[in-house]
């Protein structure tokens, strides 16, 4: 539930900063349960959330205006192989932050503040 609340708050802040409603960017999310790490994606929309929410296997409508997509196991901290999978995924996420997210942020937020 905490991740869902954070997503709603983060998208609300991005809407304020970018003057976009809904925000056009899909965000990756990390969810850790014990030793297992999961990757989810959140997308802002004007409709109600349809989500296979983190722990539950049943889909539940929530009152946020975002959608949580997927729950991909990206590795674990039990094994060396699981740790290497995590490292590879985290490197990919760092690449996304320094390219896609940075470009979007510069165009939608920083360009807006310079006007």
C-alpha positions as CSV (number, residue, x, y, z in Angstrom):
1,X,0.0,0.0,0.0
2,X,2.9,2.4,0.8
3,X,4.1,2.1,-2.8
4,X,0.7,3.0,-4.2
5,X,0.5,6.1,-1.9
6,X,4.0,7.1,-3.0
7,X,3.1,6.7,-6.7
8,X,0.0,8.9,-6.3
9,X,2.0,11.6,-4.5
10,X,4.9,11.5,-7.0
11,X,2.6,11.8,-10.0
12,X,0.8,14.6,-8.3
13,X,4.1,16.4,-7.9
14,X,5.2,15.7,-11.5
15,X,1.8,17.1,-12.7
16,X,2.5,20.3,-10.8
17,X,6.0,20.6,-12.0
18,X,5.4,19.7,-15.7
19,X,1.9,21.2,-16.1
20,X,0.8,17.8,-17.7
21,X,-2.3,16.1,-16.7
22,X,-1.9,13.2,-17.0
23,X,1.9,12.9,-16.9
24,X,3.1,11.2,-20.2
25,X,5.9,9.3,-18.5
26,X,5.8,5.7,-17.3
27,X,7.8,5.2,-14.1
28,X,9.6,2.0,-13.0
29,X,9.1,1.0,-9.4
30,X,11.1,-1.3,-7.2
31,X,9.3,-3.4,-4.6
32,X,11.3,-5.6,-2.2
33,X,9.7,-8.4,-0.2
34,X,12.1,-10.3,1.9
35,X,15.0,-11.3,-0.3
36,X,13.0,-11.0,-3.6
37,X,13.1,-7.8,-5.7
38,X,10.3,-6.9,-8.1
39,X,10.0,-4.4,-10.8
40,X,6.6,-2.7,-11.5
41,X,5.6,0.1,-13.8
42,X,3.3,3.0,-13.0
43,X,1.5,5.1,-15.6
44,X,-0.6,8.2,-14.9
45,X,-4.1,8.2,-16.4
46,X,-7.3,10.1,-16.1
47,X,-9.0,6.8,-15.2
48,X,-9.2,4.7,-12.1
49,X,-6.3,2.4,-11.3
50,X,-6.5,-1.1,-12.5
51,X,-3.8,-3.0,-10.8
52,X,-2.5,-6.4,-9.8
53,X,-1.4,-4.8,-6.6
54,X,2.0,-5.9,-5.3
55,X,1.1,-8.7,-2.8
56,X,-2.5,-9.5,-3.8
57,X,-3.2,-11.6,-6.8
58,X,-6.7,-10.2,-7.3
59,X,-7.2,-6.9,-9.2
60,X,-8.7,-4.2,-7.1
61,X,-9.8,-0.7,-8.1
62,X,-8.1,2.0,-6.1
63,X,-8.9,5.7,-5.9
64,X,-5.5,6.9,-7.3
65,X,-5.4,8.1,-10.9
66,X,-2.4,5.9,-11.8
67,X,-2.1,2.4,-13.0
68,X,0.5,-0.1,-11.6
69,X,1.5,-2.5,-14.3
70,X,3.2,-5.9,-13.9
71,X,5.2,-7.5,-11.1
72,X,8.4,-8.8,-12.5
73,X,10.8,-10.7,-10.3
74,X,14.2,-9.2,-11.1
75,X,16.4,-11.1,-8.7
76,X,17.0,-11.9,-5.1
77,X,19.7,-11.6,-2.5
78,X,19.7,-15.3,-1.6
79,X,22.0,-16.3,-4.4
80,X,25.0,-14.9,-6.3
81,X,23.1,-15.3,-9.6
82,X,20.1,-13.4,-8.1
83,X,22.5,-10.6,-7.0
84,X,24.0,-10.4,-10.5
85,X,20.4,-10.2,-11.9
86,X,19.7,-7.3,-9.6
87,X,22.8,-5.5,-10.5
88,X,22.1,-5.8,-14.2
89,X,18.6,-4.5,-13.7
90,X,19.7,-1.6,-11.5
91,X,22.2,-0.7,-14.2
92,X,19.4,-0.6,-16.7
93,X,17.4,1.6,-14.5
94,X,20.3,4.0,-14.0
95,X,20.6,4.2,-17.8
96,X,16.9,5.0,-18.0
97,X,17.2,7.7,-15.4
98,X,20.2,9.4,-17.2
99,X,18.5,9.2,-20.6
100,X,14.7,8.9,-20.9
101,X,13.8,10.4,-17.5
102,X,16.4,13.2,-17.7
103,X,15.3,14.2,-21.2
104,X,11.6,14.2,-20.2
105,X,12.4,16.2,-17.0
106,X,14.5,18.8,-18.9
107,X,11.8,19.2,-21.6
108,X,8.7,19.2,-19.4
109,X,9.9,20.7,-16.1
110,X,13.1,22.7,-16.5
111,X,12.0,24.2,-19.9
112,X,8.8,25.3,-18.2
113,X,10.6,27.0,-15.3
114,X,12.8,29.0,-17.7
115,X,9.8,30.6,-19.5
